[in-house]
Amino acid sequence: MPRKSASVRREEILAATVEEIESTGLRTLRVADVAQRLGLSPSLVIYHFVTKEALVAAAFAHAGENDLYRARRLAATRKPAAQRLRDVVQWYMPSGSTRSWKIWIDGWSAGLFDDGVKSTFSSLDREWKTILSELIVAGLEAKEFRFSHAREATEASANGPTGATVSEMADDCATRILAYLDGLAVQLIFNPESVTPATLANWVDAFVARELD
């Protein structure tokens, strides 16, 4: 049997690390447990990633990029911008997909004390905001959204409406939407008896509608 390339082996290790974090949590994660999932030696895992901290940061980046890949595909369809935005938001939500929010909540906590993880999460967050912001701008240009607060801001400008101003407003809107989704995800996981997936979906639809009106 031919030996696997370094890139393939790294992908396998990253996937196994994500599975281990999802199964047992980041606090008790051991390189040996990741290695055992693949039938490898811990030294081989360290050979590819040098430290456990580097492995964890790379694993979160791997999981995040997989989610972003799907989001970009949803955003690139030929549907109206409003529907594409809704599809992306539904994908981000902690329901209706196979994504596990446990690992992200675990990662947020780790990012408070690990600069590598914090940097990874900051980069992923910027990517998500870019996707949402571009869809919001596309919806404005197609007159699918009113976005009255943005229009009022540009009309008040001495220079009149500018793409940069609208873009900045769209970025702010994307930030608020993601912050709202993140907070609801925490509630859904820790208080499932009071925040069901159906309730969350209704709240999100109403919140996004108000943001874009």
C-alpha positions as CSV (number, residue, x, y, z in Angstrom):
1,M,0.0,0.0,0.0
2,P,1.5,3.4,-1.0
3,R,2.2,5.9,1.7
4,K,-0.2,8.8,2.1
5,S,1.1,12.2,1.1
6,A,1.8,14.7,3.9
7,S,-1.2,16.8,2.8
8,V,-3.6,13.9,3.0
9,R,-2.3,12.8,6.4
10,R,-2.7,16.3,7.7
11,E,-6.3,16.4,6.5
12,E,-7.0,13.1,8.3
13,I,-5.4,14.4,11.5
14,L,-7.4,17.6,11.4
15,A,-10.7,15.8,10.8
16,A,-9.9,13.4,13.7
17,T,-9.0,16.3,16.0
18,V,-12.4,18.0,15.2
19,E,-14.2,14.7,16.0
20,E,-12.3,14.4,19.3
21,I,-13.1,17.9,20.3
22,E,-16.7,17.4,19.5
23,S,-16.8,14.1,21.4
24,T,-14.9,14.9,24.6
25,G,-14.3,18.6,24.6
26,L,-11.2,20.7,24.2
27,R,-10.3,20.7,27.9
28,T,-9.5,17.0,28.0
29,L,-8.1,16.8,24.4
30,R,-4.9,14.7,24.2
31,V,-2.7,14.2,21.1
32,A,-2.7,10.5,22.0
33,D,-6.5,10.3,21.6
34,V,-6.3,12.0,18.2
35,A,-3.6,9.5,17.2
36,Q,-5.6,6.6,18.4
37,R,-8.6,7.5,16.3
38,L,-6.3,7.0,13.2
39,G,-4.2,4.2,14.5
40,L,-1.1,6.5,14.4
41,S,1.6,7.2,16.9
42,P,1.4,10.5,18.8
43,S,4.8,11.4,17.6
44,L,3.6,11.4,14.0
45,V,0.8,13.8,14.9
46,I,3.4,16.1,16.5
47,Y,5.6,15.7,13.5
48,H,3.0,17.3,11.3
49,F,1.9,20.0,13.7
50,V,4.8,20.5,16.2
51,T,2.6,21.4,19.2
52,K,-0.8,20.6,20.5
53,E,-1.7,24.3,20.4
54,A,-0.9,24.5,16.7
55,L,-2.9,21.3,16.1
56,V,-6.0,22.8,17.8
57,A,-5.8,26.1,15.9
58,A,-5.4,24.3,12.6
59,A,-8.3,22.0,13.4
60,F,-10.6,24.9,14.1
61,A,-9.5,26.5,10.8
62,H,-10.2,23.2,9.0
63,A,-13.7,23.0,10.4
64,G,-14.4,26.6,9.8
65,E,-13.2,26.5,6.2
66,N,-15.5,23.5,5.5
67,D,-18.4,25.5,6.7
68,L,-17.4,28.6,4.7
69,Y,-17.0,26.5,1.6
70,R,-20.7,25.5,1.8
71,A,-21.7,29.1,2.7
72,R,-19.8,30.5,-0.4
73,R,-21.6,28.0,-2.6
74,L,-25.0,29.0,-1.2
75,A,-24.1,32.7,-1.7
76,A,-23.0,32.1,-5.4
77,T,-26.3,30.6,-6.6
78,R,-28.5,32.4,-9.1
79,K,-31.3,32.9,-6.6
80,P,-32.4,36.4,-5.5
81,A,-30.0,38.0,-3.0
82,A,-32.6,37.8,-0.2
83,Q,-33.0,34.1,-0.7
84,R,-29.3,33.5,-0.8
85,L,-28.9,35.5,2.4
86,R,-31.5,33.4,4.1
87,D,-29.9,30.2,2.9
88,V,-26.5,31.3,4.3
89,V,-28.0,32.4,7.6
90,Q,-29.9,29.0,7.9
91,W,-26.6,27.2,7.3
92,Y,-24.9,29.2,10.0
93,M,-27.7,28.5,12.5
94,P,-27.2,25.6,14.9
95,S,-30.1,23.7,13.4
96,G,-30.9,22.2,10.0
97,S,-27.3,21.1,9.4
98,T,-24.8,18.6,10.8
99,R,-22.6,21.3,12.2
100,S,-21.9,21.1,16.0
101,W,-21.9,24.3,17.9
102,K,-20.3,22.6,20.8
103,I,-16.8,22.9,19.2
104,W,-17.3,26.6,18.4
105,I,-18.3,27.4,22.0
106,D,-15.4,25.4,23.2
107,G,-13.1,27.3,20.8
108,W,-14.4,30.7,21.8
109,S,-13.4,29.9,25.4
110,A,-10.0,28.7,24.3
111,G,-9.4,31.8,22.3
112,L,-9.5,33.9,25.5
113,F,-6.2,32.3,26.5
114,D,-4.6,31.1,23.2
115,D,-3.6,33.7,20.7
116,G,-3.4,31.2,17.9
117,V,-7.0,30.1,18.4
118,K,-8.1,33.7,18.8
119,S,-6.5,34.6,15.5
120,T,-8.1,31.7,13.7
121,F,-11.6,32.6,15.0
122,S,-11.1,36.3,14.1
123,S,-10.2,35.3,10.5
124,L,-13.2,33.0,10.2
125,D,-15.5,35.7,11.6
126,R,-14.2,38.2,9.0
127,E,-14.9,35.7,6.2
128,W,-18.5,35.1,7.4
129,K,-19.1,38.9,7.7
130,T,-17.8,39.4,4.2
131,I,-20.2,36.8,2.7
132,L,-23.2,38.4,4.5
133,S,-22.2,41.9,3.7
134,E,-21.8,41.2,0.0
135,L,-25.2,39.6,-0.1
136,I,-26.7,42.6,1.7
137,V,-25.2,45.0,-0.8
138,A,-26.4,42.9,-3.7
139,G,-29.9,42.9,-2.3
140,L,-29.8,46.7,-1.9
141,E,-28.6,47.1,-5.5
142,A,-31.5,44.9,-6.7
143,K,-33.9,46.8,-4.5
144,E,-34.8,43.6,-2.6
145,F,-34.0,45.3,0.7
146,R,-35.1,48.8,1.9
147,F,-32.3,49.2,4.4
148,S,-33.8,52.5,5.4
149,H,-31.2,53.3,8.1
150,A,-28.4,53.0,5.5
151,R,-30.3,55.2,3.1
152,E,-31.0,57.9,5.7
153,A,-27.3,57.9,6.5
154,T,-26.2,58.4,3.0
155,E,-28.8,61.0,2.2
156,A,-27.6,63.0,5.2
157,S,-24.0,63.0,3.8
158,A,-22.9,66.1,2.1
159,N,-21.5,64.0,-0.7
160,G,-24.7,62.0,-1.3
161,P,-24.9,58.2,-1.4
162,T,-21.6,56.5,-1.8
163,G,-20.7,52.8,-2.2
164,A,-18.3,53.0,0.6
165,T,-20.9,54.2,3.1
166,V,-23.4,51.6,2.1
167,S,-20.7,49.0,2.3
168,E,-19.8,50.1,5.8
169,M,-23.5,49.9,6.8
170,A,-23.8,46.5,5.3
171,D,-20.7,45.4,7.3
172,D,-22.3,46.6,10.5
173,C,-25.5,44.8,9.7
174,A,-23.6,41.6,9.0
175,T,-21.9,42.0,12.4
176,R,-25.2,42.4,14.2
177,I,-26.7,39.4,12.5
178,L,-23.8,37.1,13.4
179,A,-23.7,38.4,17.0
180,Y,-27.4,37.6,17.3
181,L,-27.0,34.1,15.8
182,D,-24.1,33.4,18.1
183,G,-26.0,34.4,21.2
184,L,-29.0,32.3,20.2
185,A,-26.8,29.3,19.6
186,V,-25.6,29.5,23.1
187,Q,-29.1,29.7,24.4
188,L,-30.2,26.8,22.3
189,I,-27.4,24.6,23.6
190,F,-27.7,25.5,27.3
191,N,-31.4,26.2,27.5
192,P,-33.0,23.9,24.9
193,E,-36.2,23.7,27.0
194,S,-36.9,27.4,26.5
195,V,-35.3,28.0,23.1
196,T,-36.3,25.4,20.5
197,P,-34.9,25.2,17.0
198,A,-38.3,26.3,15.6
199,T,-38.5,29.3,18.0
200,L,-34.9,30.3,17.1
201,A,-35.7,30.1,13.4
202,N,-38.7,32.4,13.8
203,W,-36.7,34.9,15.9
204,V,-33.9,34.9,13.3
205,D,-36.2,35.6,10.4
206,A,-37.8,38.5,12.3
207,F,-34.5,39.9,13.3
208,V,-33.0,39.8,9.8
209,A,-36.2,41.3,8.3
210,R,-36.0,44.2,10.7
211,E,-32.3,44.8,9.9
212,L,-33.0,44.9,6.2
213,D,-36.2,46.9,6.2
